[in-house]
Amino acid sequence: VRSGIMLNETDKEQLREMNKKLSALTLKFGENMLKETNNFKLILDKKEDLAGLPQGVIDAAAEQAKADSMDGKWVFTLQKPSWLPFLQYSANRDLREKLYKAMYMRGNNDNEFDNKAIIDEVVNLRLRRSKLLGYNTFADYALEERMAKNPANVYKLLNDVWKYALPQAKKEAAELQAIIDKEGGNFKLASWDWWYYTEKLRQEKYALN
């Protein structure tokens, strides 16, 4: 039934077309994300821009530069083994922001790999397909055979978690802001600061590396 067996022939054909289109769009979305991920490189040529980074991370960036025919430089990418340590250890806030935003702007750069129109089409096709199969929304269709069963249960769980998670996150943010203030940083904690100051807090509280 969820695959459309109860539909009349006209609707079955419509469903087949939607499924075909959704498969193509999903594939294109993934290809765009991969290209955006692989195309971005943060190239550094000054040693002072490496401040705070462990030697292993610096060596890996030098290897990446060598592989990209940029000997004598350091290349950081959006691959997690390169991206995460940079955000965690780099003392250069501007560069942290640049690398952080590059990750979250993938598919949203108004270029040939932009995913906004694809997302719009996918959302609308999913809704149309769900309604054709007798569901109010795509969430109703997608959740029916999963543990949550329906959107209301998902929101209940999220709100239950949120109740405890939000005060904890605010507490952590206040601790991180305190470190920034103590070091004389004249700025408000931003998302690209989180890993870096969490690492400092870990050192301060537990001397854990």
C-alpha positions in Angstrom: 0.0 0.0 0.0 2.9 2.4 0.9 4.3 1.7 -2.6 1.0 2.5 -4.3 -0.5 -0.9 -5.1 -4.0 0.4 -4.3 -3.8 3.4 -6.7 -5.6 3.5 -10.0 -3.4 3.2 -13.2 -3.2 7.0 -13.7 -2.0 7.6 -10.2 0.4 4.7 -10.4 2.0 6.2 -13.4 2.2 9.6 -11.6 3.8 7.9 -8.6 6.4 6.2 -10.8 7.3 9.5 -12.4 7.6 11.2 -8.9 9.8 8.3 -7.7 12.1 8.6 -10.7 12.4 12.3 -10.3 13.1 12.1 -6.6 15.8 9.5 -7.2 17.5 11.7 -9.7 17.2 14.8 -7.5 18.6 13.0 -4.4 21.6 11.8 -6.5 22.2 15.3 -7.8 22.0 16.7 -4.3 24.6 14.3 -3.1 26.9 15.0 -6.0 26.7 18.7 -5.4 27.5 18.3 -1.7 30.5 16.1 -2.6 31.8 18.6 -5.1 31.4 21.5 -2.7 33.2 19.6 0.0 36.1 18.6 -2.3 36.4 22.0 -4.0 37.0 24.1 -0.8 40.6 24.5 0.4 41.9 26.8 3.1 45.5 27.5 2.0 47.9 28.9 4.5 51.4 30.2 3.8 52.3 31.9 7.1 53.5 29.9 10.1 51.8 32.3 12.5 48.4 31.2 11.0 49.2 27.7 12.4 49.2 28.9 16.0 47.7 26.5 18.5 47.6 23.5 16.0 49.2 20.2 17.1 52.2 19.1 15.1 50.3 16.1 13.7 47.6 18.4 12.3 50.2 20.7 10.8 52.0 17.7 9.2 48.8 16.4 7.7 48.1 19.9 6.2 51.6 20.0 4.7 51.0 16.6 3.2 47.7 17.8 1.7 49.5 20.8 0.3 52.2 18.6 -1.3 49.5 16.4 -2.8 47.9 19.5 -4.3 51.3 20.7 -5.7 51.6 23.5 -3.1 54.9 22.6 -1.4 55.8 24.8 1.5 52.2 25.7 2.3 49.5 24.1 4.5 46.1 23.1 3.1 43.0 22.4 5.3 39.8 21.0 3.8 36.2 20.2 4.7 37.0 16.6 5.3 36.3 15.9 9.0 39.9 14.8 9.9 41.1 18.2 8.7 38.1 20.4 9.6 37.5 19.3 13.2 41.1 19.6 14.6 41.4 23.1 13.0 38.2 24.3 14.8 39.4 22.6 18.0 42.9 24.0 18.2 43.4 26.9 15.8 44.1 30.2 17.7 43.1 32.2 14.6 39.5 33.1 15.1 39.0 34.6 11.6 40.3 31.4 10.0 38.1 29.2 12.2 35.1 31.2 11.1 36.1 30.9 7.5 36.5 27.1 7.6 33.4 26.6 9.8 31.2 28.7 7.4 32.5 26.9 4.4 31.2 23.6 5.8 27.8 25.0 6.5 27.4 27.0 3.3 27.9 23.9 1.1 25.1 23.8 -1.5 24.2 27.4 -0.7 26.7 29.4 -2.7 24.6 30.4 -5.8 27.0 28.5 -8.1 26.6 25.5 -10.3 26.5 23.2 -7.3 23.7 25.1 -5.5 21.1 22.8 -3.9 18.4 25.3 -2.9 16.2 24.7 -6.0 16.8 20.9 -5.6 15.7 21.0 -2.0 12.6 23.0 -2.9 11.7 20.4 -5.6 12.3 17.4 -3.3 10.2 18.9 -0.5 7.3 19.5 -2.9 7.6 16.1 -4.6 7.7 14.3 -1.2 4.5 16.2 -0.1 2.7 15.4 -3.4 3.7 11.8 -3.2 2.6 11.4 0.4 -0.8 13.0 -0.3 -1.2 10.7 -3.3 -0.6 7.7 -1.0 -3.2 9.0 1.5 -0.9 10.8 4.1 -1.2 14.4 5.3 2.5 15.1 5.2 5.8 13.4 4.2 6.6 13.1 8.0 3.4 11.0 8.5 4.5 8.8 5.6 8.1 8.5 6.6 7.5 7.8 10.3 4.6 5.3 10.1 7.0 2.3 10.1 9.5 3.8 12.4 9.7 3.8 16.2 8.2 7.3 16.5 5.1 6.4 14.4 4.0 10.0 13.9 5.2 13.6 14.0 3.5 14.3 17.4 5.7 11.7 19.1 8.8 13.2 17.5 8.0 16.7 18.8 7.2 15.3 22.2 10.6 13.6 22.4 12.4 16.7 21.1 10.7 19.0 23.6 11.4 16.6 26.4 15.1 16.6 25.5 15.1 20.3 24.9 13.8 21.0 28.4 17.1 19.5 29.9 19.5 20.2 27.0 18.9 24.0 26.7 19.8 24.9 30.3 22.9 22.7 30.1 24.0 24.3 26.8 23.5 27.8 28.2 25.6 26.8 31.2 28.4 25.5 29.0 28.2 28.7 26.8 28.6 30.8 29.9 31.7 28.9 30.9 33.2 29.3 27.5 32.3 33.0 27.5 34.1 33.3 30.8 37.3 32.0 29.3 37.0 34.4 26.4 36.5 37.3 28.8 39.4 36.2 31.0 41.7 36.1 28.0 40.6 39.6 27.1 38.7 38.6 24.0 36.3 41.4 23.2 33.7 39.3 21.4 30.6 37.1 22.1 30.9 33.4 21.8 30.0 32.2 18.3 29.4 28.7 16.9 32.9 28.6 15.3 34.4 29.3 18.8 32.7 26.4 20.5 35.2 23.6 19.8 38.2 25.8 20.5 37.1 27.0 23.9 35.6 23.6 24.9 39.1 22.2 24.4 40.5 25.0 26.6 37.8 24.2 29.3 38.7 20.5 29.1 42.4 21.3 29.7 41.5 23.7 32.5 39.1 21.4 34.3 40.6 18.0 33.7 44.0 18.5 32.2 42.8 16.0 29.6 44.4 15.9 26.1 
